[in-house]
């Protein structure tokens, strides 16, 4: 019963704080809709009253909480005296459990590519296509019927083993983007001729692919950048519109040593229908 009462008190405090915040927003919206200058005053005033109410409520229940904490501490001390070995194991388990959130957070931080694959598995990355992405790619996916997928990859040092590239590499990772358009769309990913004519970007080659029964084209460009040694590569790929299948688009921007991995993934892609 004591535990239930403590939980109910905590739930009451949280509910009161949320209710006060909602009322503050409602009053501010009401005065703002009437083009009244009291919107900010109403919001801050209601919020202050909510906080004061929470403090008053906690003061009213403080004596009961102190008594219960004291009783629990005395009971726990008596239990430790009668069961010293069991108390030791419980203390070790309690300390170990306290470290678990930090350990999980460290694993996600240092192995972010692998963690991202738990949230975005390969089988659900791109609608209408089967796409197999390596575990050492950091994947981010947008929402919607026509989602975009951003992937960050690197074959340098620890990144090739699934470690987060930004922590263990001397250079920025390469970026891959996947997207789809409907069958009626004739849009193709490629750089406009005027950008190539400016001399900043150089068109290197054009490659043809087969994604199952669908043909695709890739245009390769070499892009000089001031923050990288030499040049970076940009590849823009699109399936040829046939009016029947959804069109797949893929782009790569990064280091030349990461290009073979990108092409390997692209060649392994096929329509899901």
ABEGO torsion letter per residue (X at the ends): XAAAAAAAAAAAAAAAAAAAAAAAAAAAAAAAAAGBAAAAAAAAAAAAAAAAAAAAAAAAAAAAAAAAAAAAAAAAAAAAAABAAAAAAAAAAAAAAAAAAAAAAAAAAAAAAAAAAAABBAAAABBGBBBBBBAABBBBBBBEABBBBBBBBBABEAAAAGBBAAAABABBBBBBBBBBBBAABABBBBBBAAAAAAGABBBABBBBBBBEABBBBBBBBBBBBAABBEBBBBBBBBBBBAGABBBBBBBBBEBAAAAAAAAAAAAABBBAX
